[in-house]
Amino acid sequence: MNSPQLLQLKRLKNEITRFMMMYKFALDEMETKIEILKEEFQLLHDYNPIEHTKSRVKSPESIINKIARKNGELSLPSIKETIKDIAGLRITCSFVSDIYRIHEMLKVQHDLRIIDVKDYIANPKANGYQSLHLLVEVPVFMSDRAEKVLVEVQIRTIAMDFWASLEHKLYYKYNKAVPEHLLRELKEAADSAAALDIKMERLHREVESLQNEEEEETESYLPALLDDGRGNKSDVPSQLLRLLGDFSS
């Protein structure tokens, strides 16, 4: 093989490597943002709406197979334009309200742009599948340029995720030719999972309401705590420092 061919192969390899790295870096950035939001929410509200996250970048083989199914051109620009889910991030929550809360939190991130939203919770698929899908544009800064990379974000509850995982395994086992009676039972299972989410959401709201009532009662005592009984306000900073000291001990 002559030198120009070697140089061409090396250039192609570098381009493919950088192409795949962009999606990995976009996922890294998204996961960092989610981790920050988790910690902030935990500190401010003593509650974490995110149970866990899972990310993946499609393999080159999977990308090639998908571009072939779509009759797309086998080139990096065509792949980037045609395949929107090369990078995927799944966020699993406890409650349905958490899904929309996370959506709102991502919407206000100024360096992200939500390109598309598919709400399969408000409008479930025919087989019962539920999830909120976001197509998010993430800026990735390379050594010589900035790239806007798409990441597909799926946000779902534990019940939705459990059902989707089992449904995927059944389809894989039967090579997508799932018997009709199993399809009916899968749909029934999806309905049961949705009913469970509704019940857990109601319980969650009741618990939140009780907590809010307790917090309001606690706040009503603050004026008395800050008064020394003679109409003089107590030393708030020193009391606050002692309180923080109690928490850290």
Secondary structure, 3 states (H helix, E strand, C coil): CCHHHHHHHHHHHHHHHHHHHHHHHHHHHHHHHHHHHHHHHHHHHCCCCEEEEEEEECCHHHHHHHHHHCCCCCCHHHHHHHCCCCEEEEEEECCHHHHHHHHHHHHCCCCCEEEEEEECCCCCCCCCCCCEEEEEEEEEECCCCEEEEEEEEEEEEHHHHHHHHHHHHHHHHCCCCCCHHHHHHHHHHHHHHHHHHHHHHHHHHHHHHHHHHHHHHHHHCHHHHCECCCCCECCHHHHHHHHHHHHHC
